[in-house]
Amino acid sequence: MPRTPLVILTLSLTLSSCDFAPTPSNVKVSRQPADGLTQNSFGQSFLQQLVDEVREGAELSLSQAYDRNNIPAAERISKPQAVGRYEWMGDKQLAVIDLSYSYNPMRVMRVVGIEADQMVTINCISPSGIPLKMRASEDECSEAIAEQFNLQELH
């Protein structure tokens, strides 16, 4: 039997351990110094590194949640899958990582970009598996992306 609440709890715990700005409940935003990283740094190796970090973090969090909840090995069937791509929004190139789980409808979209001297990371969560959008009016994920990257096209 799929354990949707367990995966949602796991991801929520993972995301809540970071320093986030106040945003809607299914959208989490974090900022950190870019440390010399620029939009020109965004290449295939950077994207693959992000994909690997997201997948490995999801695997670790899921494993820890299974352990905490004493889930037998035979029932540990959900596996995270992550794919990455680049999207241009205005003059901003954004790295987009889509995370999903086998045997679970939950989806997460991580958007990473540079704004001024900061690396901005936005995590949008869809517990029910509804596709997440980057460009949609009255959508909390799209609004957070537009706000964090000063994009006029969605305001």
Short mmCIF file of the C-alpha atoms (twelve columns), coordinates in Angstrom:
data_MODEL
# 
_entry.id   MODEL 
# 
loop_
_atom_site.group_PDB 
_atom_site.id 
_atom_site.type_symbol 
_atom_site.label_atom_id 
_atom_site.label_alt_id 
_atom_site.label_comp_id 
_atom_site.label_asym_id 
_atom_site.label_seq_id 
_atom_site.Cartn_x 
_atom_site.Cartn_y 
_atom_site.Cartn_z 
_atom_site.pdbx_PDB_model_num 
ATOM 1   C CA . MET A 1   0.000  0.000  0.000   1 
ATOM 2   C CA . PRO A 2   1.497  3.404  -0.960  1 
ATOM 3   C CA . ARG A 3   2.392  5.610  1.975   1 
ATOM 4   C CA . THR A 4   1.650  9.100  0.603   1 
ATOM 5   C CA . PRO A 5   1.523  10.808 4.026   1 
ATOM 6   C CA . LEU A 6   4.904  9.314  4.950   1 
ATOM 7   C CA . VAL A 7   6.586  10.698 1.829   1 
ATOM 8   C CA . ILE A 8   4.948  14.107 2.293   1 
ATOM 9   C CA . LEU A 9   6.065  14.171 5.924   1 
ATOM 10  C CA . THR A 10  9.581  13.170 4.919   1 
ATOM 11  C CA . LEU A 11  9.886  15.849 2.268   1 
ATOM 12  C CA . SER A 12  8.357  18.469 4.551   1 
ATOM 13  C CA . LEU A 13  10.879 17.631 7.259   1 
ATOM 14  C CA . THR A 14  13.713 17.826 4.744   1 
ATOM 15  C CA . LEU A 15  12.565 21.163 3.389   1 
ATOM 16  C CA . SER A 16  11.806 22.676 6.793   1 
ATOM 17  C CA . SER A 17  15.363 22.166 7.975   1 
ATOM 18  C CA . CYS A 18  16.527 24.930 5.631   1 
ATOM 19  C CA . ASP A 19  16.296 28.691 6.175   1 
ATOM 20  C CA . PHE A 20  13.165 29.694 4.270   1 
ATOM 21  C CA . ALA A 21  11.464 33.002 3.605   1 
ATOM 22  C CA . PRO A 22  7.753  33.117 4.453   1 
ATOM 23  C CA . THR A 23  5.758  31.861 1.459   1 
ATOM 24  C CA . PRO A 24  2.623  29.763 0.885   1 
ATOM 25  C CA . SER A 25  2.633  26.319 2.488   1 
ATOM 26  C CA . ASN A 26  3.449  24.318 -0.653  1 
ATOM 27  C CA . VAL A 27  6.169  26.732 -1.769  1 
ATOM 28  C CA . LYS A 28  9.444  27.091 0.105   1 
ATOM 29  C CA . VAL A 29  12.100 29.655 -0.794  1 
ATOM 30  C CA . SER A 30  15.693 29.799 0.347   1 
ATOM 31  C CA . ARG A 31  18.515 32.181 -0.484  1 
ATOM 32  C CA . GLN A 32  22.231 31.847 0.004   1 
ATOM 33  C CA . PRO A 33  25.269 33.729 -1.258  1 
ATOM 34  C CA . ALA A 34  26.050 32.788 -4.863  1 
ATOM 35  C CA . ASP A 35  29.779 32.690 -4.026  1 
ATOM 36  C CA . GLY A 36  30.811 33.638 -7.557  1 
ATOM 37  C CA . LEU A 37  28.235 31.437 -9.278  1 
ATOM 38  C CA . THR A 38  26.589 33.261 -12.181 1 
ATOM 39  C CA . GLN A 39  24.012 32.406 -14.769 1 
ATOM 40  C CA . ASN A 40  26.964 31.659 -17.086 1 
ATOM 41  C CA . SER A 41  27.925 28.834 -14.693 1 
ATOM 42  C CA . PHE A 42  24.748 26.993 -15.625 1 
ATOM 43  C CA . GLY A 43  25.812 24.103 -17.841 1 
ATOM 44  C CA . GLN A 44  25.104 20.393 -18.080 1 
ATOM 45  C CA . SER A 45  27.490 19.477 -15.251 1 
ATOM 46  C CA . PHE A 46  25.873 22.016 -12.894 1 
ATOM 47  C CA . LEU A 47  22.415 20.706 -13.808 1 
ATOM 48  C CA . GLN A 48  23.481 17.090 -13.275 1 
ATOM 49  C CA . GLN A 49  24.971 18.020 -9.898  1 
ATOM 50  C CA . LEU A 50  21.629 19.546 -8.857  1 
ATOM 51  C CA . VAL A 51  19.716 16.468 -10.067 1 
ATOM 52  C CA . ASP A 52  22.046 14.170 -8.138  1 
ATOM 53  C CA . GLU A 53  21.776 16.275 -4.956  1 
ATOM 54  C CA . VAL A 54  17.966 16.324 -5.113  1 
ATOM 55  C CA . ARG A 55  17.695 12.572 -5.742  1 
ATOM 56  C CA . GLU A 56  20.265 11.669 -3.057  1 
ATOM 57  C CA . GLY A 57  18.587 13.979 -0.524  1 
ATOM 58  C CA . ALA A 58  15.188 12.455 -1.295  1 
ATOM 59  C CA . GLU A 59  16.599 8.916  -0.975  1 
ATOM 60  C CA . LEU A 60  18.173 9.713  2.395   1 
ATOM 61  C CA . SER A 61  15.044 11.417 3.742   1 
ATOM 62  C CA . LEU A 62  12.822 8.587  2.563   1 
ATOM 63  C CA . SER A 63  15.126 5.977  4.112   1 
ATOM 64  C CA . GLN A 64  15.195 7.858  7.417   1 
ATOM 65  C CA . ALA A 65  11.409 8.160  7.432   1 
ATOM 66  C CA . TYR A 66  11.041 4.448  6.744   1 
ATOM 67  C CA . ASP A 67  13.437 3.720  9.629   1 
ATOM 68  C CA . ARG A 68  11.673 6.097  12.052  1 
ATOM 69  C CA . ASN A 69  8.317  4.565  11.220  1 
ATOM 70  C CA . ASN A 70  9.577  0.949  11.364  1 
ATOM 71  C CA . ILE A 71  8.460  0.197  7.807   1 
ATOM 72  C CA . PRO A 72  9.490  -3.367 6.874   1 
ATOM 73  C CA . ALA A 73  11.934 -3.710 3.957   1 
ATOM 74  C CA . ALA A 74  9.292  -5.439 1.828   1 
ATOM 75  C CA . GLU A 75  7.092  -2.312 2.046   1 
ATOM 76  C CA . ARG A 76  9.847  0.163  1.136   1 
ATOM 77  C CA . ILE A 77  8.862  0.327  -2.505  1 
ATOM 78  C CA . SER A 78  8.745  4.055  -3.225  1 
ATOM 79  C CA . LYS A 79  11.841 5.379  -5.016  1 
ATOM 80  C CA . PRO A 80  12.633 8.996  -5.912  1 
ATOM 81  C CA . GLN A 81  13.265 9.926  -9.546  1 
ATOM 82  C CA . ALA A 82  14.679 13.297 -10.607 1 
ATOM 83  C CA . VAL A 83  15.193 14.906 -14.001 1 
ATOM 84  C CA . GLY A 84  16.559 18.339 -14.806 1 
ATOM 85  C CA . ARG A 85  16.243 20.961 -17.509 1 
ATOM 86  C CA . TYR A 86  16.841 24.656 -18.067 1 
ATOM 87  C CA . GLU A 87  14.063 27.169 -18.655 1 
ATOM 88  C CA . TRP A 88  14.364 30.790 -19.728 1 
ATOM 89  C CA . MET A 89  11.988 33.247 -18.099 1 
ATOM 90  C CA . GLY A 90  12.619 36.722 -19.370 1 
ATOM 91  C CA . ASP A 91  16.380 37.170 -19.184 1 
ATOM 92  C CA . LYS A 92  16.768 34.593 -16.403 1 
ATOM 93  C CA . GLN A 93  18.012 31.091 -17.035 1 
ATOM 94  C CA . LEU A 94  16.604 28.824 -14.336 1 
ATOM 95  C CA . ALA A 95  17.604 25.263 -13.503 1 
ATOM 96  C CA . VAL A 96  14.494 23.151 -12.953 1 
ATOM 97  C CA . ILE A 97  14.565 19.770 -11.222 1 
ATOM 98  C CA . ASP A 98  11.415 17.652 -11.258 1 
ATOM 99  C CA . LEU A 99  11.252 15.089 -8.459  1 
ATOM 100 C CA . SER A 100 8.659  12.335 -8.353  1 
ATOM 101 C CA . TYR A 101 8.264  9.060  -6.506  1 
ATOM 102 C CA . SER A 102 7.321  5.631  -7.741  1 
ATOM 103 C CA . TYR A 103 4.151  4.354  -6.088  1 
ATOM 104 C CA . ASN A 104 3.305  7.842  -4.838  1 
ATOM 105 C CA . PRO A 105 1.567  10.750 -6.571  1 
ATOM 106 C CA . MET A 106 3.617  13.499 -4.879  1 
ATOM 107 C CA . ARG A 107 5.710  15.783 -7.082  1 
ATOM 108 C CA . VAL A 108 8.276  18.435 -6.262  1 
ATOM 109 C CA . MET A 109 9.696  21.044 -8.592  1 
ATOM 110 C CA . ARG A 110 12.927 22.753 -7.530  1 
ATOM 111 C CA . VAL A 111 13.816 25.958 -9.359  1 
ATOM 112 C CA . VAL A 112 17.323 27.382 -8.919  1 
ATOM 113 C CA . GLY A 113 18.540 30.695 -10.263 1 
ATOM 114 C CA . ILE A 114 20.739 33.679 -9.576  1 
ATOM 115 C CA . GLU A 115 19.269 36.984 -8.427  1 
ATOM 116 C CA . ALA A 116 21.814 39.733 -7.747  1 
ATOM 117 C CA . ASP A 117 24.526 38.033 -5.660  1 
ATOM 118 C CA . GLN A 118 22.232 35.332 -4.286  1 
ATOM 119 C CA . MET A 119 21.420 31.793 -5.356  1 
ATOM 120 C CA . VAL A 120 17.658 31.413 -4.980  1 
ATOM 121 C CA . THR A 121 16.056 27.998 -4.582  1 
ATOM 122 C CA . ILE A 122 12.293 27.545 -4.785  1 
ATOM 123 C CA . ASN A 123 10.710 24.194 -3.907  1 
ATOM 124 C CA . CYS A 124 7.126  23.723 -5.026  1 
ATOM 125 C CA . ILE A 125 5.291  20.695 -3.666  1 
ATOM 126 C CA . SER A 126 2.248  18.976 -5.144  1 
ATOM 127 C CA . PRO A 127 1.153  16.299 -2.636  1 
ATOM 128 C CA . SER A 128 -1.616 15.063 -4.956  1 
ATOM 129 C CA . GLY A 129 0.562  14.895 -8.072  1 
ATOM 130 C CA . ILE A 130 -1.082 17.770 -9.921  1 
ATOM 131 C CA . PRO A 131 1.510  19.048 -12.416 1 
ATOM 132 C CA . LEU A 132 3.456  22.057 -11.200 1 
ATOM 133 C CA . LYS A 133 3.666  25.125 -13.406 1 
ATOM 134 C CA . MET A 134 6.213  27.880 -13.771 1 
ATOM 135 C CA . ARG A 135 3.987  30.238 -15.758 1 
ATOM 136 C CA . ALA A 136 0.402  30.361 -14.566 1 
ATOM 137 C CA . SER A 137 -1.608 33.219 -13.154 1 
ATOM 138 C CA . GLU A 138 -2.940 32.747 -9.640  1 
ATOM 139 C CA . ASP A 139 -0.618 29.801 -9.020  1 
ATOM 140 C CA . GLU A 140 1.474  30.064 -5.838  1 
ATOM 141 C CA . CYS A 141 4.526  28.408 -7.391  1 
ATOM 142 C CA . SER A 142 4.463  30.634 -10.482 1 
ATOM 143 C CA . GLU A 143 3.919  33.710 -8.318  1 
ATOM 144 C CA . ALA A 144 6.881  32.822 -6.078  1 
ATOM 145 C CA . ILE A 145 9.128  32.368 -9.126  1 
ATOM 146 C CA . ALA A 146 8.062  35.720 -10.577 1 
ATOM 147 C CA . GLU A 147 8.498  37.470 -7.229  1 
ATOM 148 C CA . GLN A 148 11.884 35.976 -6.345  1 
ATOM 149 C CA . PHE A 149 13.406 36.630 -9.782  1 
ATOM 150 C CA . ASN A 150 11.722 40.017 -10.357 1 
ATOM 151 C CA . LEU A 151 9.939  38.778 -13.466 1 
ATOM 152 C CA . GLN A 152 7.281  41.165 -14.720 1 
ATOM 153 C CA . GLU A 153 5.650  38.652 -17.068 1 
ATOM 154 C CA . LEU A 154 3.777  36.937 -14.216 1 
ATOM 155 C CA . HIS A 155 3.101  39.845 -11.840 1 
# 
